[in-house]
Amino acid sequence: MSSHAREHPPGGLAGVRPAGPPARLREGAARRRLATLGVLLLTFTAVPAAVLVVPDASGDVVPAAASALALGDAEIPGLLRATGLSLPVLLVTVPLGAVAARRIPAWFVLMAGLAMLLAGIGAARLADSVPLVGAVRAVQGAGAGIVLPASLVLVWERRNRALAAAWAGALAGTLILAMPLALKAVPLPADGTAVPDWRVALAPYPLLAVAAAAAALAHPLLRGRPHRRPPAFRRTERAQLLLVLVPAGGFAFLAVVAAHAWSPGARLLLAGLALPALAGLALTGGRDATAGSPFGCAVVMIATGLLCHPVAGPLAGLAAAGTGEGTAGPPLLPFAVAAAAALAGALAATRAGARGAVRTGYLLMIVAVPFGLAGGALGRWTLLAPLVPLGAGAGLALAASLRNAKVGAALFGLSLCFPAVLAGQLLVLSAQAARLQRSRPVTGAQHLHALLDGYRLWLVIALAAAVLLAGATARLCAGRAGDPGSRAARLPGDAAADPRAG
């Protein structure tokens, strides 16, 4: 071999050098960006599609539905009970979906939930009897109850703090925006009797569920190679999740029975007893190393469910009636701004101390309630005063409470969130029904005034509950501050836990 051959290595003769570490790093960063994009698409489609199952906007189309189904006055309560089945079924399904998402790959669980949700939405146009209406809403609730925990587990697999915050912001924001969107899609007809198709109230936004299914199908392609799954599913974690199932199922059953068969006072008592029970479950589970969170995730989930939808939903109906826009639905702008504030607050929590962010979030939510009590007019701009701090506080507190929480703790908290939504709904509707029963209004203005009085009574209850939940969260955080085990459970995306996360 000549000396020239020895002077020039084979790579130098070809003019190509092997890819070095920088090229591999760039390729890995590109893969992580695509995987992050896939999770974000899934978060901002699947979570809203599931939460939009919660509101029941059928009240505006009852005359048209009764006429189409040939129902008498005595059968109207049965129709309303059927259209309201989605939330009770959802809250019972969430713990089961959480167990399934921890035992088998979460993507398969998510696809099963979306298939069920799409089936319920598609069958809504075929509902021609009260039992079929109830079945459609129940299937929708079951699908949504599977989608939510599966999407949360997929977010946790990325081990990224910002993605977990985005999921929290999407949940809080959609809980605020869900009822205004549903009412906007099902406006009250001008004559009060006829709408193009009353069944639109059963599935106001079907295309959002289709978009969620498309995002779920694209997720494995964008993710690339499978990411590291959360820690193994332990028996204690399963026991904690299934512990919620029995009381949640009993409460859901009683709420369905009580909706139109019990007096307003009895319904208030039922919801009033449910809240301490939920708080007791959260405090009990919060002391467990698996279901506990260093920053009280379970209690914050209860506060988010209790305050977001039950405060914003009735306010949307009152705003539509009070501003004379009953035929066009409520003004969406203040609710959309509040949802954006929830997302902004959640993302801000990633750059703040978790304990201080939880306290600040609670403070904002507590401040929002007196703003609602003090507000007299229900115009587009005056609604911003209570709604924006409510959204920002809920997003901030929820995202911060997820910091350093294990996936089991996040799922346990999610299992308590929607029973709190149902308790809040039962409280506000019962308070309004009690005012209507007492005042017996004759004119539309008197009817609106009675509803507003009942809503303000609910805000007083909500204020007291928010203060108590804030105290419970502070106590739970103080009890776990010195627990060495709580420091070992790092939130996905912590640089100390996994420097390659993304």
Secondary structure by P-SEA (a helix, b strand, c coil): ccaaaaacccccccccccccaaaaaaaaaaaaaaaaaaaaaaaacaaaaaaaacccccccaaaaaaaaacccccaaaaaaaaaaaaaaaaaaaaaaaaaaaaaccaaaaaaaaaaaaaaaaaaccccccaaaaaaaaaaaaaaaaaaaaaaaaaaaaaccaaaaaaaaaaaaaaaaaaaaaaaaaccccccccccccccccccccaaaaaaaaaaaaaccccccccccccccccaaaaaaaacaaaaaaaaaaaaaaacccccaaaaaaaaaaaaaaaaaaaaaaaaccccccccaaaaaaaaaaacaaaaaaaaaaaaaaaaccccccccaaaaaaaaaaaaaaaaaaaaccaaaaaaaaaaaaaaaaaaaaacccccccccccccaaaaaaaaaaaaaaaccccaaaaaaaaaaaaaaaaaaaaaaaaaaaaaaaaaccccaaaaaaaaaaaaaaaaaaaaaaaaaaaaaaaaaaaaacccccccccccccccccccccc
